[in-house]
Amino acid sequence: MLLSTREKGIIEMLLKYQSNFVKIYDIAHHLGVSSRTVHRELKSLESFLDKYAVQLRRVNKKGIQLTGDNQAINALKSAIQNQSTVDLSEEEQKVAILYALIQTKSPIKQYSLAHEMGVSNQTLTKLLDSLERSLERYQLQLHKKRGEGIHLSGAESKKRELLSQLMVNNLNSTSVYSVIENHFVYHSINDAQLSMVDIEKIFEVERMLMDFLDQLPYALTESSYLSLTVHIVLSIDRMLNNEYVAINKDIYHDVNNTLEYKVATALALQLEHIYGVQFTEAEITFITIHLRGAKRKNANEIVNDDNDEERITTFIDFVISDTGLAFYDKPALTQGLTLHIIPAINRLKANIETYNPMTEMIKQKYNDLFHSVALSLEKTWPDFDFPDSEIAFIVLHFGGALKTQRTAQYNLLVVCSSGIGTSRLLASRLTQAFTDINSIKQASVGDLNQLDLQAFDAIISTVDLDINEPYITVNPLLPETDINHVTTLLNNQQPKSLNPTQTFPTDSITTNIDDVMNEIRIGLTLIDNVNIEHISLSQDWLDYITDNLYQQEVIADTTSFAERMKQIVLHRWFTLDPYPILMPHLKSEIILKPLILITILNEPIEFHDGQNGEVKIKYLINMFIPPSETLAQMVSALSESLVEHLDNLDQFLTKKEHITEILQQQYLNQLKTNLTME
């Protein structure tokens, strides 16, 4: 059981005054809560204390005291020092409340709900009031009736949409219910809240979806993936109560011959076998609608018929004609719009509206463009009424491609433990996602004490940092959840102007001829030291890498190297979840010569990532270099290129010429930049 910060504080106070009785009033005053809150927390703490053979002694008018022998008390002290805490944020609490209201068909007593959430009635009232503002957008209504309790009414599909949107848009990457790419991440939750969330069923359905959705020629974004999973889990609960949805026959005939319907049917058969429910034609159609209307990461088949691409081209021309604006890379804009608009039309056909938390912000930022896009959509697809939320998503595609929108202003610091590898991945993702970034400085954790951190508009890291300046930690692949948090961070920042004279510590090439020649030689050494291997790993991966590097004379001290790598693994992202990739990389003086080793495993291994839990690994992309700006740029270029090939790793990583070509190009660019070349 993990403790909340409040629960841990109570135990710490009781241990501090162990030889004396402590009054409930004093604990409440110390924690800034009511005495009733302390009483409630003490009840849940007793089961935790029992594990250490420690009891709570209560004496009327004296207070409470911990009792147990010295060994038990010392064991408790040690446990508390190392004990992690978990507290549900306001957004997490709203998710748990909504989930509970959707799961039950009968009203829930407000007192019972508050007790299970571990909050006061007053706090629950504030949470419900805040939740009601979101409910209105989804045509849902909260009913509070004295003597009966709280009940949520409205279309079930709207309930599911709101729940999935709350989970995706408002929860961060270390949240209880957070999502990283296509995987639910269930970190921890107090026992009091555990009964409210059917985590095992969510995991089971999510695992099945991964297998069945591989048959589609496109991948869903994590928000769509989550929305579908939530829909299925709640549908199963509903069908177990013999409650089924109905659907218009015309909608069924529109989709019953599609690939999505075949996938939904196969998935339904598997779900029927496991959960003992009967998926009707309407239920399967509903899953099909979700698939066809889902947002996609990419697609091999991005058009539904020959007219779609032509219509989207016409739509873009309408926008250009109405606004008089010019856009970068029209083919890329066309493809991006196709990937969004075709599913959007499918959603409109099924009367599904996707909530967009940035709608008002986009309308304000791109007011004229918003109206032009709305008008052009009406001209191109007169049979469909695009809601503002969909229009706002489409406007973002145009806004990102605007030639006149190149008014970059934010200067960011991106940090990973080595300053290469994952920081380059993150920098590349940030540049793709945000058009108003002026510069991105990549740094290692070790560089931070040499930088003026206050000179940056924002610090974004793939690892936890020991600094006083505010920063956020994100997945290096920057999934949608983290994009939302970066958006919020930048919107709340007033861009600063970097001092033109400010310089950053680098291992830059100097004009000294010996240094120049050394940089040339070391770059060529890296290009020559690219190896690809296919193996079955019979030992610990770190032991294997350490032995390999020692044999190739890349390192001389195996103990120092192994210890350094173990420390890095504890504090940073080493995997690229959900992809089966492990990226051991290090820039250090203990590396004697550069090496890139691509290890492709014949049988996947389990890797415990401190950020992502247990992850299956097939590819080890090992990159080790001594301190050198030339080498750092070459390795970073390879990391950035990897992002573009995540969906065809076998083709990319099995051909050495692909890797060396990237390194050679970056190497030549470095030489042209740093040397005078005629």
C-alpha positions as CSV (number, residue, x, y, z in Angstrom):
1,M,0.0,0.0,0.0
2,L,1.4,3.4,-0.9
3,L,0.6,6.3,1.4
4,S,-0.7,9.7,0.7
5,T,1.4,12.7,1.7
6,R,-1.1,13.3,4.5
7,E,-0.9,9.7,5.8
8,K,2.9,9.7,5.7
9,G,2.9,13.0,7.6
10,I,0.7,11.5,10.4
11,I,3.1,8.6,10.9
12,E,6.1,10.8,10.8
13,M,4.6,13.0,13.6
14,L,3.7,10.0,15.7
15,L,7.2,8.6,15.3
16,K,8.8,11.9,16.2
17,Y,6.8,12.0,19.5
18,Q,6.8,8.3,20.0
19,S,7.2,8.3,23.7
20,N,4.3,10.7,24.2
21,F,0.6,10.8,23.3
22,V,-0.3,13.1,20.5
23,K,-3.7,14.8,20.3
24,I,-5.8,14.6,17.2
25,Y,-6.2,18.3,17.3
26,D,-2.4,18.8,17.2
27,I,-2.0,16.5,14.2
28,A,-4.8,18.3,12.4
29,H,-3.3,21.7,13.1
30,H,0.1,20.5,11.9
31,L,-1.3,19.2,8.6
32,G,-3.8,22.0,8.1
33,V,-6.8,19.7,8.0
34,S,-9.9,19.0,10.2
35,S,-9.8,16.6,13.1
36,R,-12.4,14.5,11.2
37,T,-10.0,14.1,8.3
38,V,-7.3,12.8,10.7
39,H,-9.7,10.3,12.2
40,R,-10.6,9.0,8.7
41,E,-6.9,8.8,7.7
42,L,-6.1,6.8,10.9
43,K,-8.6,4.1,10.0
44,S,-6.9,3.4,6.7
45,L,-3.4,3.6,8.3
46,E,-4.0,0.8,10.7
47,S,-3.7,-1.9,8.0
48,F,-0.4,-0.4,6.9
49,L,1.0,-0.3,10.5
50,D,-0.1,-4.0,11.0
51,K,2.5,-5.0,8.4
52,Y,5.2,-3.8,10.8
53,A,3.7,-5.2,14.0
54,V,2.9,-1.6,15.2
55,Q,-0.4,-0.6,16.6
56,L,-2.2,2.6,17.3
57,R,-3.0,3.1,21.0
58,R,-5.9,5.5,21.7
59,V,-6.5,6.9,25.2
60,N,-9.4,9.2,25.9
61,K,-8.4,12.8,26.6
62,K,-4.7,12.0,26.0
63,G,-4.6,11.2,22.3
64,I,-2.9,8.5,20.3
65,Q,0.5,6.8,20.4
66,L,2.4,4.1,18.3
67,T,3.1,0.9,20.2
68,G,5.4,-1.9,19.4
69,D,8.8,-3.3,20.3
70,N,12.0,-1.5,19.3
71,Q,12.6,-3.7,16.3
72,A,9.1,-3.1,14.9
73,I,9.4,0.7,15.5
74,N,12.8,0.8,13.8
75,A,11.5,-1.2,10.8
76,L,8.6,1.3,10.5
77,K,11.0,4.3,10.6
78,S,13.1,2.7,7.9
79,A,10.1,2.0,5.7
80,I,8.7,5.5,6.1
81,Q,12.0,7.1,5.1
82,N,11.9,5.2,1.8
83,Q,8.2,5.3,1.3
84,S,6.8,6.8,-1.8
85,T,3.6,8.8,-1.6
86,V,0.7,9.1,-4.0
87,D,-2.0,11.8,-4.0
88,L,-4.8,12.1,-6.4
89,S,-4.9,15.5,-8.1
90,E,-8.2,17.3,-8.6
91,E,-8.3,16.0,-12.2
92,E,-7.6,12.4,-11.1
93,Q,-10.3,12.7,-8.5
94,K,-12.8,13.9,-11.2
95,V,-11.8,10.9,-13.4
96,A,-12.5,8.5,-10.5
97,I,-15.8,10.2,-9.7
98,L,-17.0,10.0,-13.3
99,Y,-15.9,6.4,-13.6
100,A,-17.9,5.5,-10.5
101,L,-21.0,7.4,-11.7
102,I,-20.9,5.7,-15.1
103,Q,-20.4,2.2,-13.7
104,T,-23.5,2.3,-11.5
105,K,-27.1,2.7,-12.6
106,S,-28.4,3.6,-9.2
107,P,-27.6,6.8,-7.3
108,I,-24.5,7.0,-5.1
109,K,-24.8,8.5,-1.7
110,Q,-22.6,11.6,-1.5
111,Y,-21.2,10.5,1.8
112,S,-20.2,7.1,0.5
113,L,-18.5,8.6,-2.6
114,A,-16.6,11.2,-0.5
115,H,-15.5,8.4,1.9
116,E,-14.2,6.2,-1.0
117,M,-12.4,9.2,-2.5
118,G,-10.8,10.0,0.8
119,V,-12.1,13.6,0.7
120,S,-14.5,15.7,2.7
121,N,-18.1,16.4,1.6
122,Q,-17.2,20.0,1.0
123,T,-14.3,18.9,-1.3
124,L,-16.5,16.5,-3.1
125,T,-19.1,19.2,-3.7
126,K,-16.5,21.5,-5.3
127,L,-15.3,18.6,-7.5
128,L,-18.8,17.9,-8.6
129,D,-19.4,21.6,-9.4
130,S,-16.2,21.6,-11.5
131,L,-17.2,18.4,-13.2
132,E,-20.7,19.8,-14.1
133,R,-19.1,22.4,-16.4
134,S,-17.6,19.6,-18.5
135,L,-20.8,17.6,-18.4
136,E,-22.7,20.4,-20.1
137,R,-20.6,20.2,-23.2
138,Y,-21.5,16.5,-23.6
139,Q,-25.2,16.9,-23.0
140,L,-24.9,15.1,-19.6
141,Q,-26.6,16.1,-16.4
142,L,-25.8,15.5,-12.7
143,H,-28.8,14.9,-10.5
144,K,-28.4,15.4,-6.7
145,K,-31.4,14.3,-4.7
146,R,-31.5,14.4,-0.9
147,G,-32.0,11.0,0.6
148,E,-31.1,9.2,-2.7
149,G,-27.7,10.4,-3.8
150,I,-26.0,11.4,-7.0
151,H,-26.9,10.1,-10.5
152,L,-25.5,10.9,-13.9
153,S,-28.0,11.0,-16.9
154,G,-27.4,11.3,-20.6
155,A,-26.3,9.2,-23.6
156,E,-23.9,6.5,-22.7
157,S,-21.7,7.3,-25.7
158,K,-21.3,10.8,-24.4
159,K,-20.4,9.5,-21.0
160,R,-17.6,7.4,-22.5
161,E,-16.4,10.3,-24.6
162,L,-16.1,12.6,-21.6
163,L,-14.3,10.0,-19.5
164,S,-11.7,9.2,-22.2
165,Q,-11.1,12.9,-22.8
166,L,-10.7,13.7,-19.1
167,M,-8.2,10.8,-18.9
168,V,-6.2,11.9,-21.9
169,N,-6.3,15.7,-21.8
170,N,-6.0,16.4,-18.1
171,L,-3.7,13.7,-16.6
172,N,0.0,13.9,-16.7
173,S,2.6,11.2,-17.5
174,T,2.9,10.1,-13.9
175,S,-0.8,10.0,-13.2
176,V,-2.7,7.1,-11.8
177,Y,-4.6,6.6,-15.0
178,S,-2.2,8.1,-17.5
179,V,-1.5,6.9,-21.0
180,I,1.8,6.8,-22.7
181,E,1.4,6.1,-26.5
182,N,-0.8,3.0,-26.7
183,H,-0.3,1.8,-23.1
184,F,-2.2,2.4,-19.9
185,V,0.2,3.2,-17.1
186,Y,-1.2,2.2,-13.7
187,H,1.3,3.4,-11.2
188,S,-0.4,3.2,-7.9
189,I,-3.6,4.1,-6.1
190,N,-4.7,4.0,-2.5
191,D,-6.8,1.0,-1.5
192,A,-9.7,3.3,-0.8
193,Q,-9.9,4.2,-4.5
194,L,-9.0,0.8,-5.9
195,S,-12.6,-0.5,-5.9
196,M,-13.7,2.3,-8.1
197,V,-11.6,1.5,-11.1
198,D,-11.7,-1.9,-12.8
199,I,-8.1,-1.9,-13.7
200,E,-7.7,-5.6,-14.5
201,K,-10.5,-5.4,-17.1
202,I,-9.0,-2.3,-18.7
203,F,-5.6,-4.1,-19.0
204,E,-7.2,-7.2,-20.4
205,V,-9.2,-5.3,-23.1
206,E,-6.2,-3.2,-23.9
207,R,-4.0,-6.2,-24.5
208,M,-6.5,-7.8,-26.8
209,L,-6.9,-4.5,-28.7
210,M,-3.2,-4.5,-29.4
211,D,-3.5,-7.8,-31.2
212,F,-6.6,-7.2,-33.2
213,L,-5.9,-3.6,-34.3
214,D,-2.6,-4.7,-35.9
215,Q,-4.8,-5.9,-38.8
216,L,-5.7,-2.3,-39.7
217,P,-3.5,-0.4,-42.2
218,Y,-3.1,2.5,-39.7
219,A,-2.4,3.1,-36.0
220,L,-4.7,4.9,-33.6
221,T,-3.5,7.8,-31.6
222,E,-3.3,7.1,-27.8
223,S,-6.4,9.2,-27.2
224,S,-8.5,7.2,-29.7
225,Y,-7.0,4.0,-28.4
226,L,-8.0,5.0,-24.9
227,S,-11.5,6.1,-26.0
228,L,-12.1,2.7,-27.6
229,T,-10.8,0.8,-24.6
230,V,-13.1,2.8,-22.2
231,H,-16.0,2.2,-24.6
232,I,-15.5,-1.5,-24.6
233,V,-15.0,-1.9,-20.9
234,L,-18.1,0.1,-20.1
235,S,-20.1,-1.8,-22.8
236,I,-19.1,-5.1,-21.2
237,D,-20.3,-3.9,-17.8
238,R,-23.6,-2.8,-19.4
239,M,-24.2,-6.0,-21.2
240,L,-23.5,-8.0,-18.1
241,N,-26.6,-6.2,-16.7
242,N,-28.5,-7.2,-19.9
243,E,-28.5,-3.6,-21.3
244,Y,-27.8,-3.2,-25.0
245,V,-27.6,-0.3,-27.4
246,A,-29.7,0.1,-30.5
247,I,-28.4,1.7,-33.8
248,N,-29.9,2.9,-37.0
249,K,-30.0,0.2,-39.7
250,D,-28.6,2.7,-42.3
251,I,-25.5,3.2,-40.2
252,Y,-25.0,-0.6,-40.1
253,H,-25.3,-0.9,-43.8
254,D,-22.8,1.9,-44.3
255,V,-20.1,0.0,-42.4
256,N,-20.8,-3.7,-42.4
257,N,-18.6,-4.4,-45.5
258,T,-15.6,-2.5,-44.1
259,L,-12.3,-3.9,-42.8
260,E,-13.1,-2.2,-39.4
261,Y,-16.3,-4.2,-39.1
262,K,-14.4,-7.4,-39.7
263,V,-11.9,-6.5,-37.1
264,A,-14.6,-5.5,-34.6
265,T,-16.4,-8.8,-35.2
266,A,-13.3,-10.8,-34.5
267,L,-12.6,-8.8,-31.4
268,A,-16.2,-9.2,-30.2
269,L,-16.0,-13.0,-30.5
270,Q,-12.9,-13.0,-28.3
271,L,-14.5,-10.7,-25.8
272,E,-17.6,-12.9,-25.7
273,H,-15.5,-16.0,-24.9
274,I,-13.8,-14.2,-22.0
275,Y,-16.6,-12.2,-20.4
276,G,-19.6,-14.4,-21.3
277,V,-21.5,-11.6,-23.0
278,Q,-23.3,-11.5,-26.4
279,F,-22.2,-8.7,-28.8
280,T,-25.1,-7.9,-30.9
281,E,-25.0,-6.4,-34.4
282,A,-25.5,-3.0,-33.0
283,E,-22.7,-3.4,-30.4
284,I,-20.2,-4.5,-33.1
285,T,-21.3,-1.6,-35.3
286,F,-20.7,0.8,-32.4
287,I,-17.1,-0.5,-32.2
288,T,-16.7,-0.1,-35.9
289,I,-17.8,3.5,-35.8
290,H,-15.2,4.2,-33.1
291,L,-12.5,2.7,-35.3
292,R,-13.5,4.5,-38.5
293,G,-13.8,7.8,-36.6
294,A,-10.6,7.4,-34.7
295,K,-7.7,9.8,-35.1
296,R,-4.7,8.1,-36.7
297,K,-1.0,8.4,-36.4
298,N,-0.3,7.4,-39.9
299,A,-1.9,5.2,-42.6
300,N,-0.9,3.2,-45.6
301,E,-4.3,3.8,-47.1
302,I,-5.1,7.4,-46.3
303,V,-8.0,7.8,-48.8
304,N,-11.4,6.1,-48.8
305,D,-12.1,6.7,-52.5
306,D,-10.7,8.4,-55.5
307,N,-12.6,11.7,-54.8
308,D,-11.2,12.2,-51.3
309,E,-7.8,13.4,-52.2
310,E,-9.2,15.6,-54.9
311,R,-11.7,17.2,-52.5
312,I,-9.0,17.9,-49.9
313,T,-6.9,19.6,-52.6
314,T,-9.9,21.7,-53.5
315,F,-10.5,22.5,-49.8
316,I,-6.9,23.7,-49.4
317,D,-7.3,25.9,-52.6
318,F,-10.5,27.4,-51.1
319,V,-8.6,28.3,-47.9
320,I,-5.7,29.8,-49.9
321,S,-8.1,31.8,-52.1
322,D,-10.2,33.1,-49.2
323,T,-7.2,34.1,-47.0
324,G,-4.6,35.0,-49.6
325,L,-2.0,33.2,-47.4
326,A,0.8,31.0,-48.5
327,F,1.7,27.6,-46.8
328,Y,4.8,25.6,-46.6
329,D,5.0,22.0,-48.0
330,K,1.6,21.7,-49.6
331,P,2.0,17.8,-50.1
332,A,2.6,17.4,-46.4
333,L,-0.3,19.6,-45.5
334,T,-2.5,17.6,-47.9
335,Q,-1.5,14.3,-46.3
336,G,-1.9,15.6,-42.7
337,L,-5.4,16.9,-43.5
338,T,-6.4,13.7,-45.2
339,L,-5.3,11.7,-42.1
340,H,-7.6,14.0,-40.0
341,I,-10.5,14.8,-42.2
342,I,-11.5,11.3,-43.4
343,P,-11.9,10.0,-39.8
344,A,-13.6,13.2,-38.9
345,I,-16.2,12.7,-41.6
346,N,-16.7,9.2,-40.3
347,R,-17.3,10.6,-36.9
348,L,-19.8,13.1,-38.2
349,K,-21.7,10.3,-40.0
350,A,-22.0,8.5,-36.6
351,N,-22.9,11.7,-34.7
352,I,-19.7,11.6,-32.7
353,E,-18.1,14.9,-31.7
354,T,-14.5,14.9,-30.4
355,Y,-13.8,17.3,-27.6
356,N,-11.0,19.8,-28.3
357,P,-9.7,21.5,-25.1
358,M,-7.9,24.1,-27.2
359,T,-10.9,25.2,-29.3
360,E,-11.2,28.7,-27.8
361,M,-7.5,29.3,-27.7
362,I,-7.2,28.4,-31.4
363,K,-10.2,30.6,-32.4
364,Q,-8.6,33.5,-30.6
365,K,-5.1,32.9,-32.1
366,Y,-6.2,32.2,-35.7
367,N,-9.5,34.1,-35.8
368,D,-9.6,34.9,-39.5
369,L,-8.1,31.6,-40.5
370,F,-10.7,29.8,-38.4
371,H,-13.6,31.5,-40.2
372,S,-12.0,30.8,-43.6
373,V,-11.5,27.1,-42.8
374,A,-15.1,26.8,-41.6
375,L,-16.4,28.5,-44.8
376,S,-14.2,26.3,-47.0
377,L,-15.3,23.1,-45.2
378,E,-18.9,24.1,-45.9
379,K,-18.2,24.7,-49.6
380,T,-16.3,21.4,-50.0
381,W,-18.5,19.1,-47.9
382,P,-21.9,20.8,-47.9
383,D,-23.7,17.7,-46.5
384,F,-21.7,17.9,-43.2
385,D,-21.9,20.3,-40.4
386,F,-18.4,20.5,-38.9
387,P,-18.5,21.5,-35.2
388,D,-16.0,24.1,-33.8
389,S,-13.9,21.4,-32.1
390,E,-13.2,19.7,-35.5
391,I,-12.6,23.0,-37.3
392,A,-10.1,23.9,-34.6
393,F,-8.1,20.7,-35.1
394,I,-8.1,21.4,-38.9
395,V,-7.0,25.0,-38.3
396,L,-3.9,23.7,-36.5
397,H,-2.8,22.0,-39.6
398,F,-2.9,25.2,-41.6
399,G,-1.5,27.2,-38.7
400,G,1.6,25.0,-38.5
401,A,2.2,25.4,-42.3
402,L,1.7,29.2,-42.4
403,K,4.6,31.0,-44.1
404,T,3.6,34.2,-42.2
405,Q,3.4,32.2,-38.9
406,R,7.2,31.8,-38.6
407,T,7.4,34.2,-35.6
408,A,9.2,31.8,-33.4
409,Q,9.7,33.1,-29.9
410,Y,10.3,30.4,-27.3
411,N,13.8,29.4,-26.3
412,L,13.7,25.9,-24.7
413,L,16.2,23.8,-22.8
414,V,15.8,20.1,-23.4
415,V,17.6,17.8,-20.9
416,C,18.4,14.1,-20.8
417,S,21.1,12.4,-18.7
418,S,23.7,12.4,-21.5
419,G,22.6,15.3,-23.8
420,I,22.5,12.9,-26.8
421,G,19.9,10.3,-27.9
422,T,16.6,10.9,-26.1
423,S,17.1,14.6,-25.9
424,R,17.4,14.8,-29.6
425,L,14.3,12.7,-30.0
426,L,12.4,15.0,-27.8
427,A,13.8,18.1,-29.5
428,S,12.7,16.8,-32.8
429,R,9.2,16.0,-31.5
430,L,8.9,19.5,-30.0
431,T,9.9,21.2,-33.3
432,Q,7.3,19.1,-35.1
433,A,4.5,19.9,-32.6
434,F,5.1,23.6,-32.0
435,T,5.7,26.3,-34.6
436,D,6.6,29.1,-32.1
437,I,9.9,27.7,-30.9
438,N,12.9,29.9,-31.7
439,S,15.6,27.6,-30.4
440,I,16.2,24.4,-28.5
441,K,19.3,23.9,-26.5
442,Q,20.1,20.2,-25.7
443,A,22.0,19.5,-22.5
444,S,23.0,16.7,-20.2
445,V,22.2,16.7,-16.5
446,G,25.9,17.5,-15.9
447,D,25.7,20.6,-18.1
448,L,23.0,22.3,-15.9
449,N,25.3,23.8,-13.3
450,Q,27.1,25.7,-16.2
451,L,23.9,27.1,-17.7
452,D,21.9,30.2,-16.8
453,L,18.6,28.3,-16.4
454,Q,16.6,31.5,-15.9
455,A,17.5,32.5,-19.5
456,F,15.2,29.8,-20.9
457,D,11.5,30.1,-21.4
458,A,10.9,26.5,-20.4
459,I,12.9,23.5,-19.3
460,I,11.6,20.1,-20.6
461,S,13.3,17.0,-19.5
462,T,13.2,13.2,-20.0
463,V,14.6,12.7,-16.5
464,D,14.0,14.0,-13.0
465,L,16.2,17.0,-12.2
466,D,17.6,18.4,-9.0
467,I,17.1,22.1,-9.8
468,N,15.2,25.0,-8.3
469,E,13.8,26.2,-11.6
470,P,10.4,24.9,-12.7
471,Y,10.5,22.1,-15.3
472,I,8.3,19.3,-16.6
473,T,9.2,15.7,-17.3
474,V,7.9,14.1,-20.5
475,N,8.2,10.9,-22.6
476,P,10.9,11.6,-25.3
477,L,8.4,10.6,-28.0
478,L,6.1,13.3,-26.8
479,P,2.6,11.6,-26.9
480,E,-0.5,13.7,-27.0
481,T,-0.8,13.8,-23.2
482,D,2.6,15.5,-22.9
483,I,1.9,17.8,-25.9
484,N,-1.0,19.2,-23.9
485,H,1.2,19.8,-20.8
486,V,3.9,21.5,-23.0
487,T,1.2,23.6,-24.5
488,T,-0.1,24.7,-21.1
489,L,3.5,25.4,-20.0
490,L,4.3,27.6,-23.0
491,N,0.9,29.4,-22.8
492,N,1.7,30.4,-19.2
493,Q,5.2,31.7,-20.1
494,Q,6.1,35.2,-21.2
495,P,8.9,34.6,-23.8
496,K,12.3,35.9,-22.8
497,S,15.0,37.2,-25.1
498,L,18.2,35.3,-24.8
499,N,21.2,37.6,-24.2
500,P,23.0,37.7,-27.6
501,T,26.3,37.4,-25.8
502,Q,25.3,34.3,-23.8
503,T,27.2,31.2,-24.7
504,F,26.6,27.6,-23.7
505,P,29.3,25.1,-22.8
506,T,30.0,22.8,-25.7
507,D,32.9,20.7,-26.9
508,S,33.0,22.8,-30.1
509,I,35.7,22.5,-32.7
510,T,38.4,25.1,-32.3
511,T,40.6,26.6,-35.0
512,N,43.7,24.8,-33.5
513,I,44.9,22.5,-36.3
514,D,45.6,19.6,-33.9
515,D,42.0,19.8,-32.5
516,V,40.6,20.1,-36.0
517,M,42.5,17.0,-37.2
518,N,41.4,15.1,-34.1
519,E,37.7,15.9,-34.7
520,I,38.1,14.7,-38.3
521,R,39.7,11.5,-37.2
522,I,37.2,10.8,-34.4
523,G,34.2,11.4,-36.8
524,L,35.6,8.9,-39.3
525,T,36.2,6.4,-36.4
526,L,32.5,6.5,-35.5
527,I,31.5,5.9,-39.1
528,D,33.8,2.9,-39.3
529,N,32.6,1.5,-35.9
530,V,29.0,0.8,-36.8
531,N,28.1,-2.9,-36.2
532,I,24.8,-4.8,-36.5
533,E,24.3,-8.1,-34.9
534,H,21.5,-10.7,-34.5
535,I,21.9,-12.7,-31.2
536,S,20.1,-14.7,-28.6
537,L,20.8,-13.0,-25.2
538,S,21.6,-15.5,-22.5
539,Q,22.9,-13.1,-19.9
540,D,21.9,-9.7,-18.4
541,W,21.9,-7.1,-21.1
542,L,24.2,-4.8,-19.2
543,D,26.7,-7.6,-18.5
544,Y,26.6,-8.4,-22.2
545,I,27.2,-4.8,-23.3
546,T,30.0,-4.3,-20.8
547,D,31.8,-7.4,-21.9
548,N,31.3,-6.5,-25.6
549,L,32.7,-3.0,-25.1
550,Y,35.7,-4.3,-23.2
551,Q,36.5,-6.8,-25.9
552,Q,36.4,-4.1,-28.5
553,E,38.6,-1.8,-26.4
554,V,35.8,0.8,-26.2
555,I,36.2,0.8,-22.4
556,A,39.1,-0.2,-20.1
557,D,37.3,-0.1,-16.7
558,T,34.3,-2.5,-16.8
559,T,33.4,-1.7,-13.1
560,S,33.2,2.0,-13.6
561,F,31.2,1.7,-16.8
562,A,28.7,-0.8,-15.3
563,E,28.1,1.4,-12.3
564,R,27.6,4.5,-14.4
565,M,25.1,2.7,-16.6
566,K,23.2,1.3,-13.6
567,Q,22.8,4.8,-12.1
568,I,21.6,6.2,-15.4
569,V,18.9,3.4,-15.7
570,L,17.5,4.4,-12.3
571,H,16.9,8.0,-13.2
572,R,16.0,8.2,-16.9
573,W,14.0,6.9,-19.8
574,F,16.0,4.1,-21.5
575,T,13.1,2.7,-23.5
576,L,10.9,4.1,-26.2
577,D,7.6,2.7,-25.0
578,P,5.5,1.4,-26.7
579,Y,8.2,0.4,-29.2
580,P,10.4,-2.6,-28.3
581,I,13.5,-0.4,-28.2
582,L,16.2,0.0,-25.5
583,M,18.6,2.9,-26.1
584,P,21.7,2.5,-23.9
585,H,23.9,5.6,-24.7
586,L,26.6,7.5,-22.9
587,K,28.9,10.4,-23.6
588,S,31.8,10.2,-21.2
589,E,35.5,10.3,-20.8
590,I,35.5,6.6,-19.8
591,I,34.6,5.8,-23.4
592,L,38.0,5.4,-25.2
593,K,36.6,5.3,-28.8
594,P,33.1,5.8,-30.3
595,L,30.9,2.8,-31.1
596,I,27.4,2.3,-32.4
597,L,26.2,-1.3,-31.9
598,I,22.7,-2.3,-33.2
599,T,21.7,-5.5,-31.3
600,I,18.7,-7.3,-32.7
601,L,17.4,-10.0,-30.4
602,N,16.1,-13.3,-31.7
603,E,14.0,-13.6,-28.6
604,P,12.7,-10.5,-26.9
605,I,13.8,-9.8,-23.3
606,E,12.0,-8.2,-20.4
607,F,13.4,-4.9,-19.2
608,H,12.3,-3.1,-16.1
609,D,12.2,0.6,-16.8
610,G,11.7,2.8,-13.8
611,Q,9.4,5.0,-15.8
612,N,7.4,2.5,-17.8
613,G,7.6,-0.7,-15.8
614,E,8.2,-4.1,-17.5
615,V,8.8,-3.6,-21.3
616,K,9.6,-6.2,-23.9
617,I,12.7,-5.4,-25.8
618,K,13.8,-6.6,-29.3
619,Y,16.2,-3.9,-30.4
620,L,19.2,-2.5,-28.4
621,I,20.5,0.7,-30.0
622,N,23.8,1.1,-28.2
623,M,25.6,4.5,-28.7
624,F,28.8,5.3,-26.8
625,I,31.1,8.2,-27.5
626,P,33.9,10.2,-25.7
627,P,33.2,13.9,-25.1
628,S,33.1,15.5,-28.6
629,E,30.6,17.9,-30.1
630,T,31.1,16.3,-33.6
631,L,30.3,12.9,-32.2
632,A,27.4,14.2,-30.2
633,Q,25.8,15.8,-33.3
634,M,26.3,12.6,-35.4
635,V,24.7,10.4,-32.7
636,S,21.9,12.9,-32.2
637,A,21.2,12.9,-36.0
638,L,20.9,9.1,-35.9
639,S,18.4,9.4,-32.9
640,E,16.4,12.0,-34.8
641,S,16.2,9.8,-37.9
642,L,15.1,6.9,-35.8
643,V,11.8,8.7,-35.1
644,E,10.9,8.6,-38.8
645,H,11.4,4.8,-38.9
646,L,9.6,3.6,-35.7
647,D,7.0,1.7,-37.8
648,N,9.6,-0.1,-40.0
649,L,12.4,-0.8,-37.6
650,D,13.4,-4.1,-39.2
651,Q,14.0,-2.5,-42.5
652,F,15.8,0.5,-41.0
653,L,18.0,-1.2,-38.4
654,T,19.1,-4.3,-40.4
655,K,20.9,-2.4,-43.1
656,K,24.3,-0.9,-42.1
657,E,24.4,1.4,-45.1
658,H,21.3,3.3,-43.7
659,I,23.0,4.0,-40.5
660,T,26.4,5.0,-42.0
661,E,24.7,7.2,-44.6
662,I,23.0,9.3,-41.8
663,L,26.3,9.6,-39.9
664,Q,28.2,10.5,-43.0
665,Q,25.8,13.3,-44.0
666,Q,25.8,14.8,-40.5
667,Y,29.6,14.5,-40.4
668,L,29.9,16.4,-43.7
669,N,27.5,19.1,-42.5
670,Q,29.6,19.5,-39.3
671,L,32.8,19.9,-41.4
672,K,31.2,22.5,-43.6
673,T,29.9,24.4,-40.6
674,N,33.1,24.4,-38.6
675,L,35.8,24.5,-41.2
676,T,36.4,26.9,-44.0
677,M,35.7,24.9,-47.1
678,E,35.9,26.3,-50.6
